[in-house]
Amino acid sequence: MKKKRKPYTQPFVAPYCPSAGKPLSLSAHTGVLLLNMGGPDSQDSVKPFLLNLFSDPDILRLPPLLQPLLARYIVNSRGDEAKANYAEMPGGGSPQLPLTRRQAEALTECLIAKGLTVTTAVAMRYWHPYTTEALSLLRAERVEQLVVVSLYPHFSYTTTGSSLNELRRELARMGWDVPITVVSGYCKEDWYLESLAQCIQTGLDDGHWSCPIEDVQLLFSAHSLPLLHCKKTGDPYERLTVRSVATVMKRHFPCNPWDMGFQSKVGNMKWLGPATDGVLTYFAAQKMDNILVVPVSFVSDHIETLVELDIEYIPEARELGLKHVHRAPVMNTHPSFIRGLAQSVVASIQQREDAVLIPAQRAKETVVAG
């Protein structure tokens, strides 16, 4: 009888917190580590970036010998197309790093205003600055604790999960046992929903519509994932995304019709759908107009908003007869978004502070009472 073959990769276990028993303090020097995907900063870095991306077992779970072969095949077959897409942006590369650094600067100012001593660093998953670079910077600054902030609002094993796995590996390699807490999955928080609503309202106010604003059709566009991955891992990403969209519509835009699409499919396998460009094609066929496309998986502009939506999908929709179709802005450094992140950083420290101090205080009171 043949033995069952073991899985090639271990499932991700979240949240990762290597120093769970150690307290954090609002008075300590805090290192704030922002996690994001990253993007190539030049034409020469497009293919190496893609190779890093598709070599990640948290995105494509394949046998060890097959993984690098498939990654190279994807890069070779899609690399030139990707380079052409990045060439559409100034400098021929992604703006995500400079935008994320601006978010880090704004967050630092907000936390300092709250009385914290902080040093921030940016850790990109698939291009510089990598996690090891960011951790080395924070360690050199002698931070006493880490607050890890995911810039993916909807948790997925392929995004936040992959970045946390990389963080675990690098901390172990460095031998750095530092108190740590994670800010992740905040798509259900009131401050995030309010920030998303403000982006939508800006899009509604800036658009030139041929109907009342409350009749504008909203089309939320989220990053897609392979269906096989979702089935195997039970990834909560789709459920979290749909729930946050439904909540923001119910609270802030109850009169507007809305729908949802997914973008950035790669390859021939089945992905989460329907596709955003397919929904726009359907709207055009139905003679619908006045469409506001709302990016929902992204908190900073990058190739999926600036090229895929702005240069490909929306112009194509206009060619099909949608005269009034526009895109809502993403959060970038919007004050409400930065304030919300700062609020979550402080709350995450307080939770770990209280978790240790409250039992100690109760023990002291018990001794006194005895």
KEDO-754602 format. One record per residue (C-alpha): x, y, z; residue number from 1. Coordinates in steps of 0.001 Angstrom, whole numbers, plus 500000, padded with zeros to 6 digits. Layout:
     c1     c2     c3 resi
      X      Y      Z  NUM
...
***
This chain:
     c1     c2     c3 resi
 500000 500000 500000    1
 501418 503356 498961    2
 502033 505934 501638    3
 500208 509222 501318    4
 502463 511926 499957    5
 503036 514775 502388    6
 502026 518279 501313    7
 504818 520242 499712    8
 504302 523327 501847    9
 502948 523804 505325   10
 499741 525813 505711   11
 500141 529322 507051   12
 499180 529819 510687   13
 498115 533339 511633   14
 498554 535602 513375   15
 502305 535188 513729   16
 503467 536560 517087   17
 506867 535111 518124   18
 507003 536942 521458   19
 503383 536576 522517   20
 504201 536411 526217   21
 506203 539639 526276   22
 504496 542927 527146   23
 504548 546057 525018   24
 504495 549600 526354   25
 503368 552942 524982   26
 506479 554504 526534   27
 508947 552168 524769   28
 510788 552974 521542   29
 508500 551369 518972   30
 509500 550132 515560   31
 506567 550307 513121   32
 507032 547955 510174   33
 504767 548540 507156   34
 504203 545459 504987   35
 503394 545800 501302   36
 503846 543867 498053   37
 506294 546217 496355   38
 506938 546638 492680   39
 509803 547007 490205   40
 511471 550411 490338   41
 512772 550267 486744   42
 512388 548341 483510   43
 515405 546191 484418   44
 513786 545034 487652   45
 510424 543956 486180   46
 511402 540362 485411   47
 513340 539780 488689   48
 510315 541146 490564   49
 507976 538756 488750   50
 510325 535854 489406   51
 510272 536613 493140   52
 506486 536893 493050   53
 505761 533607 491305   54
 508452 531719 493235   55
 506554 532356 496478   56
 504926 529101 497693   57
 502276 531146 499499   58
 501028 532229 496055   59
 501708 529096 494000   60
 501972 525884 496062   61
 503863 523438 493862   62
 506438 520656 494289   63
 509883 522121 495068   64
 511366 521105 491708   65
 508395 522376 489719   66
 508001 525729 491468   67
 511050 527524 489953   68
 510362 526066 486511   69
 506794 527381 486443   70
 507922 530737 487842   71
 510447 531137 485016   72
 507875 530043 482446   73
 505423 532719 483636   74
 508146 535370 483636   75
 509320 534432 480161   76
 505781 534388 478765   77
 504500 537540 480512   78
 507661 539528 481213   79
 507635 541670 478073   80
 503942 542475 478500   81
 504562 543452 482124   82
 507496 545665 481117   83
 505268 547434 478601   84
 502670 548044 481322   85
 505214 549470 483761   86
 506613 551625 480942   87
 503274 553479 481006   88
 504264 554979 484384   89
 506880 557708 484983   90
 510336 556159 485330   91
 509179 552834 483929   92
 508520 551428 487391   93
 505973 551148 490162   94
 505140 554188 492346   95
 504222 551950 495268   96
 507468 552366 497236   97
 507514 556190 497264   98
 503801 556223 498097   99
 504291 553704 500926  100
 507167 555794 502285  101
 504885 558827 502320  102
 502335 556778 504242  103
 505088 555815 506698  104
 506100 559460 507154  105
 502507 560556 507728  106
 501949 557694 510192  107
 505138 558623 512074  108
 503967 562220 512471  109
 500583 561062 513713  110
 502089 558671 516286  111
 504589 561246 517529  112
 501669 563651 518024  113
 500127 560957 520248  114
 503274 560939 522407  115
 504965 557778 521082  116
 508635 557386 520265  117
 508668 555610 516909  118
 510881 554603 514023  119
 509118 553379 510881  120
 510392 551128 508117  121
 508900 549714 504930  122
 509179 545986 504106  123
 508285 545030 500548  124
 507696 541365 499833  125
 509008 540986 496272  126
 511395 543877 495686  127
 513567 546308 497612  128
 513511 547169 500443  129
 513037 543545 501504  130
 511973 542462 504985  131
 515568 541793 506033  132
 516573 545349 505073  133
 513726 546888 507056  134
 514402 544749 510147  135
 518110 545563 510031  136
 517269 549275 509981  137
 514934 548975 512977  138
 517387 546860 514942  139
 520172 549381 514284  140
 517860 552077 515693  141
 517580 549975 518890  142
 513796 549769 518909  143
 512441 547901 521934  144
 509285 546466 520357  145
 507698 545998 516938  146
 504229 546818 515643  147
 503806 545173 512249  148
 501219 546925 510069  149
 499858 545160 506994  150
 498856 547495 504184  151
 496489 544842 502844  152
 493120 545691 504467  153
 491578 542264 503694  154
 493581 539350 505081  155
 494740 536725 502595  156
 497283 533944 502944  157
 498788 535182 499662  158
 499412 538748 500868  159
 499537 539419 504616  160
 500135 535714 505241  161
 503123 535577 502908  162
 504645 538736 504384  163
 504272 537399 507928  164
 505860 534110 506943  165
 508821 536044 505547  166
 508975 538104 508742  167
 509106 534930 510832  168
 511958 533525 508738  169
 514010 536718 508892  170
 513562 537231 512640  171
 514668 533634 513201  172
 517679 534093 510913  173
 518672 537269 512763  174
 518060 535688 516167  175
 516048 538739 517166  176
 513494 537901 519857  177
 511690 541216 520109  178
 508217 541858 521556  179
 505881 542108 518582  180
 502244 542618 517680  181
 500440 542705 514331  182
 497856 545127 512918  183
 496004 543229 510194  184
 492545 542577 508758  185
 491141 545995 509646  186
 488641 545992 506758  187
 485792 545702 509270  188
 486948 548644 511414  189
 484816 551792 511370  190
 487786 554014 510494  191
 488644 551937 507427  192
 485040 551887 506216  193
 484803 555650 506739  194
 488037 556171 504760  195
 486718 554020 501923  196
 483436 555958 501975  197
 485318 559248 501697  198
 487213 557960 498641  199
 483909 556929 497050  200
 482342 560304 497837  201
 485312 562097 496260  202
 484838 560011 493120  203
 481133 560809 493026  204
 481755 564528 493545  205
 484516 564728 490920  206
 482720 562780 488196  207
 480647 564347 485447  208
 477417 562404 485532  209
 474248 562521 483447  210
 472151 561371 486407  211
 471750 562246 490088  212
 474715 561114 492219  213
 472543 558664 494172  214
 471800 556820 490897  215
 475456 556316 489889  216
 476357 552627 489608  217
 479319 551677 491816  218
 481594 548897 490586  219
 484032 547717 493248  220
 487174 546151 491816  221
 489213 543764 493986  222
 492394 541843 493280  223
 491528 538288 492248  224
 492852 534954 493537  225
 492922 531462 491993  226
 489839 529467 492967  227
 491974 526393 493647  228
 493968 528322 496247  229
 490776 529565 497924  230
 489344 526040 498020  231
 492489 524399 499409  232
 493285 526977 502086  233
 489875 528341 503032  234
 491335 531809 502418  235
 488941 534370 503982  236
 489849 537112 501494  237
 486728 536975 499298  238
 484350 536830 502271  239
 486086 539752 504006  240
 486084 541841 500834  241
 482402 541294 500056  242
 481450 542002 503673  243
 483332 545313 503817  244
 481834 546451 500505  245
 478298 545523 501592  246
 478805 547308 504919  247
 480095 550557 503422  248
 477215 550597 500930  249
 474611 549991 503627  250
 476027 552672 505907  251
 476991 555390 503459  252
 475401 554863 500031  253
 472117 552992 500554  254
 470516 554403 497389  255
 473281 553650 494892  256
 473220 550385 492942  257
 476473 548445 493199  258
 478269 545424 491873  259
 481661 543815 492298  260
 484391 542541 489989  261
 487893 541101 490293  262
 491006 542029 488349  263
 494596 540916 487610  264
 493952 537302 486656  265
 497076 535445 485474  266
 497112 532262 483376  267
 494313 529942 482290  268
 493147 528548 485641  269
 489866 529706 487183  270
 490057 532780 489437  271
 487578 534681 491585  272
 485093 536469 489361  273
 483391 538040 487606  274
 486208 539949 485937  275
 486029 543735 486302  276
 486492 544350 482571  277
 483813 541745 481856  278
 481344 543552 484114  279
 482062 546828 482311  280
 481445 545077 478976  281
 478128 543790 480325  282
 477130 547294 481470  283
 477868 548620 477988  284
 475792 545867 476367  285
 472892 546735 478677  286
 473187 550430 477741  287
 473989 551272 481350  288
 476049 554383 482006  289
 477305 556519 484893  290
 479731 554010 486436  291
 482172 554759 489251  292
 484912 552111 489530  293
 486113 551771 493136  294
 489425 549985 493870  295
 488851 548131 497130  296
 491901 545905 497726  297
 494451 548704 497498  298
 495490 551519 499852  299
 498097 553010 497504  300
 498215 553525 493756  301
 500191 551037 491697  302
 500003 549212 488377  303
 496535 547781 489036  304
 494974 551221 489503  305
 497151 553435 487298  306
 497489 551088 484320  307
 494996 548233 484515  308
 492032 550402 485497  309
 492988 553863 484212  310
 494703 552973 480934  311
 493089 549657 479986  312
 489651 548916 481455  313
 488096 552386 481632  314
 489170 553587 478135  315
 487988 550251 476703  316
 484628 550747 478435  317
 484330 554224 476912  318
 485009 552802 473476  319
 482089 550412 474075  320
 479751 553346 474696  321
 480055 554096 478434  322
 480412 557869 478224  323
 480353 558490 481963  324
 482752 556086 483658  325
 485316 557256 486217  326
 487512 555868 489000  327
 487443 556733 492693  328
 490806 557564 494295  329
 492562 555156 496655  330
 493547 556151 500184  331
 497281 556852 499813  332
 497940 559448 502555  333
 494311 560456 503120  334
 494175 561871 506694  335
 491341 559588 507859  336
 493255 556496 506707  337
 496490 557550 508412  338
 494640 558467 511618  339
 492943 555076 511569  340
 496249 553230 511186  341
 497716 555250 514055  342
 494683 554450 516194  343
 495160 550738 515500  344
 498884 550885 516317  345
 498175 552477 519699  346
 495339 550027 520416  347
 497530 547020 519579  348
 500175 548190 522067  349
 497580 548909 524752  350
 496067 545439 524365  351
 499436 543798 525013  352
 500179 546245 527824  353
 496844 545605 529526  354
 497046 541838 528995  355
 500147 541727 531179  356
 499407 544511 533658  357
 495830 543583 534550  358
 496604 540065 535890  359
 499595 541475 537779  360
 497402 544179 539339  361
 494797 541570 540350  362
 497488 539436 541971  363
 498716 542446 543953  364
 495178 543237 545110  365
 494724 539619 546194  366
 497874 539749 548314  367
 496772 543004 549965  368
 493319 541604 550654  369
 494817 538474 552243  370
***
